Amino acid sequence: MNFYDFFIFITRFVLANVIELYHVQKPEDAKVNSPEATHHYVYNLMQIREVASKMISAEAFSIENLCVISEGNRSAMSDVTKILKDDGFRRLWMTLSEAYECIRRGQRILYKVRYLNQKGCLSVTCLKSYCNVVDRITFFMRVIRGPEDLVRLIDTALPER
């Protein structure tokens, strides 16, 4: 795995966490709102933000180096809508969702946690009328060109601290 592959992975991990955070914080769905689940996603995002902040000064993300990376790497780490529609991303998101569902059950949280139907929300990349998470993400950022963009996306997704 090279530096760009790592960045591609953490970009997808951030997007999956942003989607999960969005779903546990929807005010109209109080039965899902769980402070413990929110804490997990916020913690993940804050830690990745710290790593991405350190990557900003990395030579790999200089303008000169970004101009010469392969089209596959450039495309894979940049187009947010394309990432959200990718089957590999959806598998990552579903695995993350299932892992946190197991954690929530293991912690014996008394909240009734909604288990997202995998044939629902993200199987069609949240394009259903009742779910606007993709619109919210792509409204703010359509392209992630480097660590600075990832930090901005995380800052936008995190609740007020």
Number of C-alpha atoms within 10 A of each C-alpha: 5 7 12 18 13 11 20 20 16 20 27 21 19 23 24 22 24 22 21 22 22 21 18 21 17 12 11 8 11 13 13 18 21 17 12 15 21 20 12 16 22 19 14 15 25 17 12 19 22 11 15 22 16 12 17 17 12 12 11 15 19 12 10 10 10 16 11 9 13 10 10 8 14 18 16 21 24 19 16 21 16 15 21 23 16 14 13 12 20 20 14 15 23 19 13 16 19 14 12 16 17 12 15 17 14 9 10 9 14 9 15 12 17 13 10 15 10 14 8 13 16 24 17 13 21 18 15 13 6 8 16 14 20 19 14 13 19 15 9 12 18 14 17 21 15 23 22 17 17 24 23 15 22 21 14 14 21 17 12 6 3
